[in-house]
Each structure stands twice: as structure tokens, then as C-alpha cells.
Amino acid sequence: MSAEVESSASVGDAAPAGEGDRRARDGAAPRPRDGKEAPRTGHRPPLPRSYLWWLGGILTSLVGNSVLYFALGWAAGAHGGGVAGLALSAITLPRVLFLLVGGAVGDRVSARRVLITGDAAMLAFTLVLAAVAFHLGTPPWLLMATGVAIGVVDAFYLPASGSMPRRLVDEEQLPRALSLRQVGGQVIAMGGGPLGGALVGLAGLAGAALVDAGTFALTLVVLLAVRPRREAPVRAPEPSGNILKEAMDGIRVAFVHPILRPALCLTGFAAGFLLPVLSLLLPLLAREREWGASGAGLVIGAQGVGMVAITLAVVKRGPLGRPGLLSAGALVLAGTGVLVLALAPGAPVAVLAGLVIGAGNGLFSAHIGPLVLASAPESHLSRVQAVLVLVQSLALLLMNNVFGTGVDLAGAGPVLVTGAVLLIGAGLAGLASAPLRNDRTGLPAD
């Protein structure tokens, strides 16, 4: 699984679900859940021990996931590109299909129970996978079944996991909490590939599955020990009994909320027009302009440096300003970096562009996540996280294919220029949204 983010309420109930939401719309700082005002001094209390334990468990699980994903892709590649593509689709398709239902289940039965059930299920599955792979090898049907199992569990796990920081820390601590999680994820992402390669070379898919099972066991122990400060919604109507209706209500609540609506739109643009830049378009651009693999690698490294630098600043200081204002401005900054990359005459300028892209990406990620999580009504935390993941997944799936086709027709440079212009336009549109621009979630009271 990735370690990534009751009954329906009426429109009138959804928007003013809590005092924090009301104060955010009025431009004031939200009130923490203990009823006290956010501190006016520079002192920042440490993150709760329960959150740090939970974060340690999630990051441990992410290490195992990185190893298993590498092993799965490597084994699928041995059967050809068609099987490799199907194996990846086997993860993505069920995840997208069941995300909204997964979010509704998390809000109905509690996020913690969903996480415990998901880890227990994946612990059992990875043990079975290790045994089957040891005896039978890696036939395509086993790889497809593994992908489906991961995708289905992810659909329930990701919304519940995404909502946990809100359940474990106060609102003013969310930017630091989520930034710390992001830094941990970045470090693991950088080391997961080499670790997976070494392990697969020694023990194959069976060994990777055993390692993943061990991380699930550790995470399960942590989840059994950690209890959220707040699990039930503040205002929970009687369950309607219709899980599909509750799932769709998450979409309605997300897109009628004056802050969530523009925040989710910005997230969709970031996923569709920023994420494919380094994973898809940069290698194609580097080949066109003969920068070589080392040149492309330096751009990716510079992006990582810029992103981690901003994220660490938020971990240390908290939010750097109004989260909606900075999130929208971050897309303008990232879009400018993409434009410089598209027009770069050589690898040195491209590396500078990568640094700018990373700074914009880090600024966006460090502020949009806490904003969405803090603005969501407490009765819809998991469902809003499901909508967030769904928006990202659909945008990425669509634009990867559109960009790939565009490069075949016009080349990587023009496609990057188009993406940059649309990113900058989305950021400027976000700056024009008064509720988003003026929100002060996580900032001390004046």
C-alpha cells in the first residue's frame, strides 16, 4: 500500500461543520480543537508523540512498499512491455474505482480501524505471495493478482491514512506534521529503488514480499498502540445505510466548499501539468537536446534539493504564510521553472530550472495538503481525502497520455511550454479566488 490522505450532511451543514472552518472563511486563524487560541509567540510546541509513532509506522511501511513495487515491475518486465503495463494498470484501476467508497467507509467505521484492517490484510497477502512466488516463480497471473490486491487495499487505506494527521495533531501543527511526512517520503523514494534492486537481485519477488510483510507487521503494532485524539465527527447524522450515497456526498461537500473547491482544482492542475514534467517529459527533452542521462539526472537532483529545502523550512518554522496564497503562487513559480526548462539552451540552465521547479513543488505541497485537511468537515475527513487522491490520479492518468501523444506530434519543448503556460494560468486563477487567497489556516491569531 502507498503511505500517502457516519452519514451525509446537507449543504448547509457541510460548509460550517466547525468553528475552525467558519473562522477560516472569515480570514481569521482557526481555533485549535482544545478551544484555545493559537499561540501568538514564536514558540511552537513539539508534535504529539502519537503522531510521531504513527508517522514512523507509515514510513516503515513505505519502505516495504517501495521494495515490493520495484520487484513487481522488474518481474513483470521479464514478460514484456504488455504484461508490465497490465501489472501497473491492475494497481491503478481498482484504486480509482473504489477510492470514493473507501473514503466513505473510513468516515463511517473510523480511519484507524480501516488502517488496521488494511495492514492485517496486506500482511497476510504478502506472506502468501512470498510462498507462492518461491514455489511457482512469477507467472503473469500472480503479478496481476498482486496488483489488484494492492489497488483495492489502497483505495480504502489512502483516504484513511490521509485523514490521520488531522486526527492526531492540532490544526496549527498540520503544516509541520505533513511536511515532516513529506520529507520522510522523499528520502525513502530516493533510497527505495536501490534497496529494491539489491534485494530483488538476492531473493527475487519472494524476498521482497517477505520484507514488505515485515514492515506491515511493524506498522500494525504501531496502529494498535496509537489512538487518535478525536475519532468521531463533531456533528454526525445517523448513517443512511447507503454507502454509495455517502461516497458521492464526499464529492458534493468537497466541491461546494469555498476553500476546498479551488484547492482541489489547483491540486488537479499540479498533478496533471507538474508531476509528468520530470517523470515523462524531462527524459524525452534530454534525448532531443542530447544532454545525456547524467544531465537529466542532475535536473531531477536539483528538483529534489529545491523541494526538500522548502519542506524542511516548513517543518522547522511552520507555514510560511497564508496557505492558499502560497499554494497558488507556488504554481506560478513552478510553471516559470517549467518554462525555463523548456527554453533551456543547455544542461546548466536546465539544472537551475529544476531547482525552481522543486522550490515551487515543495511550496505547493507543504501548504495545499494542510489547507485541504484542515478545511474538510470532520464528518467527511476520509471522503475529502479520497476526492483529493482521485483528482490527482485522474489528472495524472489523463495528462500522461496527452503529453506522450503531444511529444510524438510536436516534440518535448512545445509540450513543456504549453504545460508551463497552463500551470501559470492555474496559479493566477487561484490568486484571484478570495476565499483561497485570504485563508489563514494554521497561522497564529492576530
C-alpha positions in Angstrom: 0.0 0.0 0.0 1.0 3.6 -0.5 1.6 5.6 2.6 0.5 8.5 1.3 -4.6 11.3 2.6 -21.5 8.5 9.7 -23.9 9.8 7.3 -24.1 12.5 4.8 -24.6 16.1 5.8 -26.7 18.6 4.0 -25.1 21.5 2.1 -25.9 23.8 4.9 -24.3 21.5 7.4 -21.2 20.7 5.4 -19.7 24.2 5.0 -19.9 25.4 8.6 -19.1 22.0 10.1 -16.9 23.6 12.8 -15.7 26.8 14.2 -12.4 26.4 12.5 -14.0 26.3 9.1 -16.1 29.4 9.8 -13.1 31.4 11.1 -11.1 30.3 8.1 -13.7 31.7 5.7 -13.8 34.9 7.7 -10.0 35.3 7.2 -9.1 34.6 10.9 -6.9 31.8 12.2 -8.8 28.6 13.1 -9.2 27.8 16.7 -7.5 24.6 17.8 -9.7 21.8 19.0 -9.0 22.3 22.7 -10.7 25.7 22.4 -7.6 27.8 22.9 -6.4 30.4 20.6 -3.2 29.6 18.6 -0.1 31.0 20.3 0.9 34.5 19.4 4.6 33.9 20.2 7.2 32.3 18.2 7.2 29.2 20.4 5.9 26.1 18.6 5.0 23.1 20.7 6.5 19.7 19.7 4.4 17.4 17.6 2.5 14.8 19.6 4.3 11.6 20.4 1.3 9.6 19.0 1.8 11.3 15.6 5.5 10.6 15.6 4.9 6.9 16.3 2.2 6.7 13.6 4.5 8.5 11.1 7.3 6.1 11.9 5.0 3.2 11.2 3.7 4.6 8.0 7.3 5.4 6.7 8.4 1.9 7.7 5.5 0.5 5.6 6.5 2.8 2.7 10.0 1.3 2.7 8.5 -2.2 2.2 6.1 -0.9 -0.4 8.9 0.7 -2.4 10.8 -2.6 -2.4 7.7 -4.6 -3.5 6.8 -2.2 -6.2 10.2 -2.4 -7.7 10.2 -6.2 -7.5 6.7 -6.3 -9.1 7.8 -4.0 -12.0 11.0 -6.0 -12.5 9.2 -9.3 -12.6 6.5 -8.0 -14.9 9.2 -6.6 -17.3 10.6 -10.1 -17.8 7.3 -11.0 -19.6 7.4 -8.0 -21.9 6.0 -4.4 -22.0 2.4 -5.6 -22.4 2.5 -7.5 -19.1 4.3 -4.7 -17.3 1.7 -2.2 -18.4 -1.1 -4.5 -17.3 0.5 -5.1 -13.9 0.6 -1.3 -13.3 -2.9 -0.9 -14.5 -4.0 -3.7 -12.2 -2.9 -1.4 -9.3 -4.3 1.9 -10.6 -7.7 0.8 -11.9 -9.2 -0.7 -8.7 -7.7 2.1 -6.7 -9.5 4.7 -8.8 -12.8 2.7 -8.9 -13.0 2.2 -5.2 -11.5 5.4 -3.7 -14.8 7.1 -3.0 -16.2 4.1 -1.4 -13.0 3.7 0.6 -13.4 7.3 1.9 -17.0 6.7 2.9 -16.0 3.5 4.8 -13.2 5.4 6.6 -15.7 8.1 7.8 -18.3 5.5 8.8 -16.3 2.9 10.7 -13.2 5.0 11.7 -10.0 5.6 9.9 -8.0 3.7 12.5 -10.0 0.5 12.0 -9.6 0.8 8.2 -5.8 1.1 8.6 -5.6 -1.8 11.0 -7.7 -4.0 8.7 -5.7 -2.9 5.6 -2.4 -3.7 7.2 -3.6 -7.0 8.5 -4.9 -8.0 5.1 -1.7 -7.0 3.3 0.4 -8.8 6.0 -1.5 -12.0 5.2 -1.4 -11.4 1.4 2.3 -10.7 1.3 3.1 -13.8 3.3 1.0 -15.9 0.8 2.6 -14.1 -2.1 6.1 -14.9 -0.8 5.2 -18.6 -0.5 3.6 -18.8 -4.0 6.4 -16.9 -5.7 9.0 -19.1 -4.0 7.4 -22.2 -5.4 6.0 -21.0 -8.7 8.1 -18.1 -9.7 6.4 -15.0 -11.2 3.7 -16.1 -13.7 1.7 -13.2 -15.2 -1.5 -14.2 -13.3 0.3 -13.8 -10.0 1.6 -10.4 -10.9 -1.9 -9.3 -11.9 -3.5 -10.6 -8.8 -0.9 -8.8 -6.7 -1.6 -5.6 -8.5 -5.3 -5.9 -7.9 -4.9 -6.7 -4.2 -2.6 -3.6 -3.8 -5.0 -1.4 -5.7 -8.1 -2.5 -3.8 -6.5 -2.1 -0.3 -5.0 1.3 -1.4 -8.5 2.5 -2.2 -9.5 2.1 1.4 -6.2 2.8 3.0 -5.1 6.0 1.3 -8.2 8.1 2.4 -8.0 6.9 6.0 -4.2 7.4 6.1 -4.5 10.9 4.6 -7.0 11.9 7.3 -4.9 10.6 10.3 -2.8 13.7 10.8 -5.9 15.8 11.4 -7.0 13.2 14.0 -3.6 13.2 15.7 -2.4 16.9 15.8 -4.0 20.3 16.2 -4.7 22.4 13.2 -1.8 24.8 13.7 0.6 21.9 13.7 -0.7 20.4 10.4 1.8 22.1 8.1 4.8 20.9 10.1 3.3 17.4 10.5 2.6 16.9 6.8 5.9 18.4 5.8 7.8 16.0 8.1 5.8 13.2 6.4 6.7 14.5 3.0 10.5 14.8 3.8 10.4 11.2 5.1 8.6 10.1 1.9 11.2 11.9 -0.3 14.1 10.2 1.5 12.5 6.8 1.2 11.7 7.4 -2.5 15.4 8.2 -3.2 16.6 5.0 -1.4 13.7 2.6 -2.3 14.9 1.9 -5.8 18.5 0.9 -5.0 17.3 -1.1 -2.0 14.7 -2.9 -4.1 17.2 -3.6 -6.8 19.7 -5.1 -4.3 17.0 -7.2 -2.6 15.5 -8.5 -5.8 18.9 -9.5 -7.1 19.4 -11.6 -3.9 16.0 -13.0 -3.2 13.6 -12.1 -6.1 9.9 -11.3 -5.6 9.5 -13.7 -2.7 12.2 -11.9 -0.7 10.7 -8.5 -1.5 7.3 -9.8 -0.3 8.8 -11.1 2.9 10.4 -7.7 3.6 7.1 -6.0 2.9 5.3 -8.4 5.2 7.7 -7.5 8.0 7.1 -3.8 7.6 3.3 -4.4 7.6 3.7 -6.3 10.9 5.6 -3.4 12.5 3.0 -0.9 11.2 0.2 -3.0 12.6 1.7 -3.0 16.0 2.1 0.8 15.9 -1.6 1.3 14.8 -2.8 -1.0 17.6 -1.0 1.2 20.1 -1.8 4.7 18.7 -5.2 6.1 19.3 -6.5 9.3 17.6 -7.3 12.3 19.8 -10.6 12.6 18.0 -12.2 9.9 16.0 -16.0 10.6 15.8 -17.2 13.6 13.8 -18.3 16.7 15.7 -21.8 16.6 14.1 -22.5 13.1 12.9 -26.0 12.5 11.5 -27.5 9.0 11.6 -25.9 6.7 8.9 -28.1 6.5 5.8 -27.1 2.9 5.2 -26.3 3.7 1.6 -22.5 3.6 1.3 -22.6 4.7 -2.4 -24.6 7.7 -1.5 -22.2 8.6 1.3 -19.3 8.2 -1.1 -20.8 10.6 -3.6 -21.6 13.0 -0.8 -17.8 13.4 -0.4 -17.6 14.9 -3.9 -20.6 17.2 -3.2 -19.1 18.5 0.0 -15.7 19.0 -1.5 -16.9 21.0 -4.5 -19.4 23.2 -2.7 -16.9 24.3 0.0 -15.5 27.8 -0.9 -11.9 26.8 0.0 -11.8 23.1 -0.9 -13.2 23.7 -4.4 -10.4 25.9 -5.6 -7.8 24.0 -3.6 -8.8 20.7 -5.3 -8.7 22.4 -8.7 -5.2 23.6 -8.1 -4.2 20.1 -7.0 -5.6 18.7 -10.2 -3.5 21.1 -12.3 -0.4 20.4 -10.2 -0.9 16.6 -10.7 -1.6 16.8 -14.4 0.8 19.5 -15.5 3.7 19.4 -13.0 4.2 15.8 -11.9 4.7 14.5 -15.5 7.4 17.1 -16.2 10.3 15.1 -14.6 9.0 11.6 -14.9 7.8 11.7 -18.5 8.9 14.9 -20.3 12.4 15.6 -19.0 13.9 12.3 -20.3 12.3 13.0 -23.7 13.6 16.5 -23.7 17.1 15.4 -22.6 17.2 12.9 -25.5 16.1 15.5 -28.0 18.7 18.0 -26.9 21.5 15.5 -26.3 22.0 16.3 -22.6 22.6 12.7 -21.8 21.3 10.7 -18.8 23.7 12.5 -16.5 22.2 15.8 -17.4 18.7 14.6 -16.8 19.8 13.2 -13.5 21.2 16.5 -12.4 17.9 18.2 -13.2 16.0 15.7 -11.1 18.5 16.0 -8.3 18.2 19.8 -8.3 14.4 19.5 -8.2 14.8 17.3 -5.1 17.1 19.8 -3.4 14.6 22.6 -4.0 11.7 20.6 -2.8 13.3 19.3 0.4 14.8 22.7 1.3 11.3 24.3 1.3 9.8 21.3 3.1 12.4 21.4 5.8 11.8 25.1 6.3 8.1 24.4 7.0 9.0 21.5 9.3 11.1 24.0 11.4 9.1 27.1 11.2 5.5 26.1 10.3 3.5 27.6 7.5 5.5 30.3 5.6 2.3 32.4 5.1 -1.3 32.2 4.0 -1.6 28.6 2.7 -4.0 29.3 -0.2 -2.0 32.4 -1.3 1.3 30.4 -1.2 -0.2 27.4 -2.9 -1.4 29.4 -5.9 1.8 31.4 -6.0 3.8 28.2 -5.9 2.2 27.0 -9.2 3.2 30.3 -10.8 6.8 29.7 -9.6 6.8 26.1 -10.7 5.3 27.0 -14.1 8.0 29.6 -14.5 10.6 26.9 -13.8 9.0 24.5 -16.4 9.1 27.4 -18.9 12.8 27.9 -18.3 13.3 24.2 -18.7 11.5 24.1 -22.0 13.6 27.0 -23.3 16.9 26.0 -21.7 19.8 26.1 -24.2 21.8 23.5 -22.2 22.0 21.3 -19.2 23.3 24.0 -16.7 20.3 26.2 -17.3 18.0 23.1 -17.1 19.5 22.3 -13.7 18.7 25.8 -12.5 15.1 25.3 -13.8 14.9 22.0 -11.9 15.8 23.9 -8.7 13.0 26.4 -9.3 10.5 23.7 -10.1 11.5 21.9 -6.9 11.0 25.0 -4.8 7.6 25.6 -6.4 6.6 22.0 -5.9 7.8 22.0 -2.3 6.0 25.3 -1.5 2.8 23.9 -3.1 2.9 20.5 -1.4 3.8 21.9 2.0 0.7 24.3 2.1 -2.0 22.7 0.0 -2.2 19.5 2.0 -2.7 21.1 5.4 -5.2 23.5 3.8 -7.3 20.7 2.4 -7.1 18.6 5.5 -7.9 21.5 7.9 -10.8 22.8 5.8 -12.6 19.5 5.5 -15.6 19.0 7.7 -14.7 16.5 10.5 -17.6 14.3 9.4 -16.0 14.0 5.9 -12.3 13.8 6.6 -11.7 10.4 4.8 -14.1 11.2 2.0 -12.4 14.5 1.2 -9.0 12.8 1.2 -10.5 10.2 -1.2 -11.6 13.0 -3.5 -8.1 14.6 -3.3 -6.4 11.3 -4.3 -9.0 10.7 -7.0 -8.4 14.2 -8.5 -4.6 13.6 -8.6 -4.9 10.1 -10.0 -7.3 11.0 -12.8 -5.4 14.1 -13.8 -2.1 12.2 -13.9 -3.6 9.3 -15.9 -5.1 11.7 -18.4 -2.1 14.0 -18.9 0.5 11.3 -19.1 -1.2 10.0 -22.2 -1.9 13.5 -23.6 1.7 14.6 -23.1 3.0 11.4 -24.5 1.0 11.9 -27.7 1.9 15.5 -27.9 5.6 14.8 -27.8 5.2 12.4 -30.7 3.5 15.1 -32.7 5.3 18.3 -31.8 8.3 17.4 -29.6 9.0 17.8 -25.9 9.8 21.5 -26.0 6.4 22.8 -27.2 4.6 20.4 -24.9 6.5 21.7 -21.9 5.8 25.3 -22.9 2.1 24.5 -23.1 2.1 22.9 -19.7 4.0 25.8 -18.2 1.5 28.4 -19.5 -1.4 26.3 -18.1 0.3 25.9 -14.8 1.0 29.7 -14.5 -2.6 30.4 -15.6 -3.9 28.0 -12.9 -1.8 29.7 -10.3 -3.1 33.2 -11.3 -6.7 31.9 -11.2 -6.0 30.6 -7.7 -4.7 34.1 -6.7 -8.0 35.5 -7.9 -10.0 33.3 -5.6 -10.7 35.5 -2.5 -11.6 32.6 -0.1 -8.4 30.8 -1.1 -6.2 33.8 -1.1 -7.3 35.2 2.3 -7.5 31.9 4.2 -5.2 31.9 7.3 -5.4 28.2 8.3 -2.6 27.3 10.6 -1.4 30.9 11.2 -1.3 32.5 14.6 -4.2 34.8 15.5 -3.7 38.5 15.1 
